[in-house]
Amino acid sequence: MRRRFEGKVVLAVGAGADGEGWSIGRATAVSFAREGAAVMVVDVRAEAAEEARRLIAAEDGVCIAHAADASDPDAVSRFVERCQGELGPINVLYNNVGIMAFGPSAELAGEDWDHVMAVNARSPFLACKAVLPAMMAAGSGAIVNVSSIAATRWTGARYLPYSASKAAIIGFTRALALEYAAHGIRVNCVVPGYVDSPMMRSGLERRLGRDAVEQEVARRHAACPLGRLASGWDIANAVLFLASDEASYITGVALPVDGGASFAAAL
Ligand SMILES: NC(=O)c1ccc[n+]([C@@H]2O[C@H](COP(=O)([O-])OP(=O)(O)OC[C@H]3O[C@@H](n4cnc5c(N)ncnc54)[C@H](O)[C@@H]3O)[C@@H](O)[C@H]2O)c1
């Protein structure tokens, strides 16, 4: 099989996982490594980054794990420097970090808003800012950000700062793509629908209680136009496509990867 990322360096930020199983980030980091990339996985939780490294190493892939808060400018400078120093110039930046804050909007604190925006919107900005100079010098680079269907429609969940931060990612992606297109740098984002992931399951458990999780997951599978929820691998496939040379004429897009859910009557 052709390996699309042979000889490439991928910086995957927030590509651990919020628990057991195949999150979007974990599946994507492993997919990049399977296709030949040397990957640095950064996560605020050291054990999540280390688990991704272990999975990649078990398949003879190349990966460095790095624990850092991607919303902290100094920490971002350090991991970008380490990635370039140990793996070489960064060809692909994958911004996967995402957190939620649930609650009726009228009851959320300003701190909830600030925290979600700092993690979900500032982290990608800081990582892009740190990798852009080297990408400009190289005259090439691909950046893939992760938005959410929560940016583009009401999902029924009360997580206003999350929706707003994921909408910010779409505008951010488009503006950055156009600003740096002339440098050969492409910037795109995926817009996943519901993914049967540790993140979705932990969110449901917090909102509905543990006993209701399986029933709600089954309902969501059935409600999706394609008849099933996405797996982390479905999203990973789209991320790899956008990061690859096959997408060399695509920039500034927000690609729904949602089994048709964006255009469906109900979720
Ligand atoms: N899972 C879904 O159903 C779904 C649906 C639509 C969009 N998304 C988006 O997809 C992305 C990834 O989803 P996932 O399934 O991999 O989620 P996940 O929660 O499993 O992975 C996100 C990772 O980000 C890390 N992280 C959180 N704050 C961080 C910080 N400040 N610095 C560094 N790392 C930090 C977490 O520790 C976690 O490992 C997120 O941006 C999410 O909003 C997810």
The ligand as an SDF file (V2000), in Angstrom:
LIG
                    3D

 44 48  0  0  0  0  0  0  0  0999 V2000
  -15.8540   12.7920   19.7570 N   0  0  0  0  0  0  0  0  0  0  0  0
  -16.8890   13.4000   19.1820 C   0  0  0  0  0  0  0  0  0  0  0  0
  -18.0360   12.9500   19.2050 O   0  0  0  0  0  0  0  0  0  0  0  0
  -16.6440   14.7040   18.4450 C   0  0  0  0  0  0  0  0  0  0  0  0
  -17.6110   15.1990   17.5720 C   0  0  0  0  0  0  0  0  0  0  0  0
  -17.3520   16.4000   16.8990 C   0  0  0  0  0  0  0  0  0  0  0  0
  -16.1410   17.0620   17.1050 C   0  0  0  0  0  0  0  0  0  0  0  0
  -15.2520   16.5510   17.9750 N   0  0  0  0  0  0  0  0  0  0  0  0
  -13.9830   17.2710   18.1500 C   0  0  0  0  0  0  0  0  0  0  0  0
  -12.9620   16.4020   17.7390 O   0  0  0  0  0  0  0  0  0  0  0  0
  -11.7880   16.6560   18.4960 C   0  0  0  0  0  0  0  0  0  0  0  0
  -11.2240   15.4120   19.0620 C   0  0  0  0  0  0  0  0  0  0  0  0
  -12.1270   14.5240   19.5830 O   0  0  0  0  0  0  0  0  0  0  0  0
  -11.5700   13.2360   20.3280 P   0  0  0  0  0  0  0  0  0  0  0  0
  -12.5930   12.1670   20.1450 O   0  0  0  0  0  0  0  0  0  0  0  0
  -10.1700   12.9530   19.9270 O   0  0  0  0  0  0  0  0  0  0  0  0
  -11.6280   13.8190   21.8130 O   0  0  0  0  0  0  0  0  0  0  0  0
  -10.7960   13.4950   23.1130 P   0  0  0  0  0  0  0  0  0  0  0  0
  -11.3940   14.2910   24.2210 O   0  0  0  0  0  0  0  0  0  0  0  0
  -10.6910   12.0190   23.2900 O   0  0  0  0  0  0  0  0  0  0  0  0
   -9.3640   14.0850   22.7560 O   0  0  0  0  0  0  0  0  0  0  0  0
   -9.0300   15.4260   22.9670 C   0  0  0  0  0  0  0  0  0  0  0  0
   -7.7240   15.4370   23.7030 C   0  0  0  0  0  0  0  0  0  0  0  0
   -7.3710   16.7920   23.9390 O   0  0  0  0  0  0  0  0  0  0  0  0
   -6.6680   16.8120   25.1500 C   0  0  0  0  0  0  0  0  0  0  0  0
   -6.6390   18.1620   25.6870 N   0  0  0  0  0  0  0  0  0  0  0  0
   -7.6360   18.8160   26.3310 C   0  0  0  0  0  0  0  0  0  0  0  0
   -7.2150   20.0300   26.6990 N   0  0  0  0  0  0  0  0  0  0  0  0
   -5.9310   20.1490   26.2730 C   0  0  0  0  0  0  0  0  0  0  0  0
   -4.9540   21.1720   26.3560 C   0  0  0  0  0  0  0  0  0  0  0  0
   -5.2170   22.3420   26.9660 N   0  0  0  0  0  0  0  0  0  0  0  0
   -3.7350   20.9580   25.8160 N   0  0  0  0  0  0  0  0  0  0  0  0
   -3.4420   19.7750   25.2190 C   0  0  0  0  0  0  0  0  0  0  0  0
   -4.3340   18.7600   25.1130 N   0  0  0  0  0  0  0  0  0  0  0  0
   -5.5630   18.9470   25.6310 C   0  0  0  0  0  0  0  0  0  0  0  0
   -7.4110   15.8470   26.0490 C   0  0  0  0  0  0  0  0  0  0  0  0
   -6.6280   15.4100   27.1420 O   0  0  0  0  0  0  0  0  0  0  0  0
   -7.7710   14.7290   25.0660 C   0  0  0  0  0  0  0  0  0  0  0  0
   -6.8350   13.6690   25.0980 O   0  0  0  0  0  0  0  0  0  0  0  0
  -12.1460   17.6740   19.5340 C   0  0  0  0  0  0  0  0  0  0  0  0
  -11.7000   18.9230   19.0800 O   0  0  0  0  0  0  0  0  0  0  0  0
  -13.6450   17.6070   19.5710 C   0  0  0  0  0  0  0  0  0  0  0  0
  -14.2060   18.8180   19.9670 O   0  0  0  0  0  0  0  0  0  0  0  0
  -15.4590   15.3960   18.6450 C   0  0  0  0  0  0  0  0  0  0  0  0
  1  2  1  0
  2  3  2  0
  2  4  1  0
  4  5  1  0
  4 44  2  0
  5  6  2  0
  6  7  1  0
  7  8  2  0
  8  9  1  0
  8 44  1  0
  9 10  1  0
  9 42  1  0
 10 11  1  0
 11 12  1  0
 11 40  1  0
 12 13  1  0
 13 14  1  0
 14 15  2  0
 14 16  1  0
 14 17  1  0
 17 18  1  0
 18 19  2  0
 18 20  1  0
 18 21  1  0
 21 22  1  0
 22 23  1  0
 23 24  1  0
 23 38  1  0
 24 25  1  0
 25 26  1  0
 25 36  1  0
 26 27  1  0
 26 35  1  0
 27 28  2  0
 28 29  1  0
 29 30  1  0
 29 35  2  0
 30 31  1  0
 30 32  2  0
 32 33  1  0
 33 34  2  0
 34 35  1  0
 36 37  1  0
 36 38  1  0
 38 39  1  0
 40 41  1  0
 40 42  1  0
 42 43  1  0
M  CHG  2   8   1  16  -1
M  END
$$$$
